Amino acid sequence: MGNCEESLAAGAADCGCGFEAGTNCSALSAAWYRYSCSHLRRDAAAWMGTLPRAIRFTAKGRHVLCVHGGTRVINRFVFASQAEVIAEELAGVDTDCVVGGHCSMPFTRRVGDRLWHNPGALGMPANDGTPRVWFSLLLPTADGLRLEHHPMSYDHTAAATAMRAAGLPEGYARGLEAGLWPSEDVLPPAERALRGRHVGASAYPWPPDRRTAA
């Protein structure tokens, strides 16, 4: 469950995305959230309310926690440049790796022997000037695990056309086509400086857990 599912299930007044009032992000989100509220069936919204707020699993002896935003706050933005925030988030949970999204930018950061991994988003480009969206694979290897960031191309033109036909904000439609966000209110300075800079596929090898390695 993410903040959008939480808000839609509860019939909340806004998406709960964590945008500051009066910002461009807040204004844009208000428009698509109104559309979602008016078009989503109530049984679908109720189903969203049954989704787990976190998923845990173990792979190759490593414990992984999947959340939407932060480990305690569902809509917390956690960006690659925020080393202190990442360390704080990891310190508050008993797990080896946190997979957290919300900020829509793919990255992996290591703190000691623990990881924070953002797979990117399928619904938003990475603000890198390409219309690609992102997903991750967590793969077992002979020595441990490997986390891979992969771009995905899709018919972004058709998606943008459908958004315009539905009367959704033009900024989002242009964003899908150009691969650039219509607003950067939430971005720290380091991420703003990366606007339009191409993001490539990457892989992060994770050593075996020393507690269980022979």
Number of C-alpha atoms within 10 A of each C-alpha: 17 22 21 19 20 21 20 23 19 13 14 13 12 19 24 19 19 16 17 12 9 8 13 16 19 19 14 17 19 16 14 19 20 14 14 15 19 10 9 11 10 14 10 12 19 16 11 19 18 12 13 10 16 15 13 13 11 12 12 17 16 19 16 20 19 19 23 22 22 21 21 12 13 23 22 18 21 23 24 19 14 15 14 10 15 21 17 12 17 20 12 10 13 11 17 18 23 25 22 25 26 22 22 22 22 28 20 19 19 15 15 7 11 19 20 23 24 28 25 24 21 16 11 20 26 28 28 19 20 20 23 25 24 22 16 21 12 14 14 15 13 8 13 17 20 15 18 20 22 19 23 12 11 12 11 19 15 13 14 20 13 13 18 16 9 11 11 19 17 13 15 22 22 20 21 27 20 20 24 23 22 19 16 16 14 17 14 14 10 12 16 13 10 14 16 16 13 12 19 10 12 14 14 16 15 19 16 18 17 9 8 9 11 6
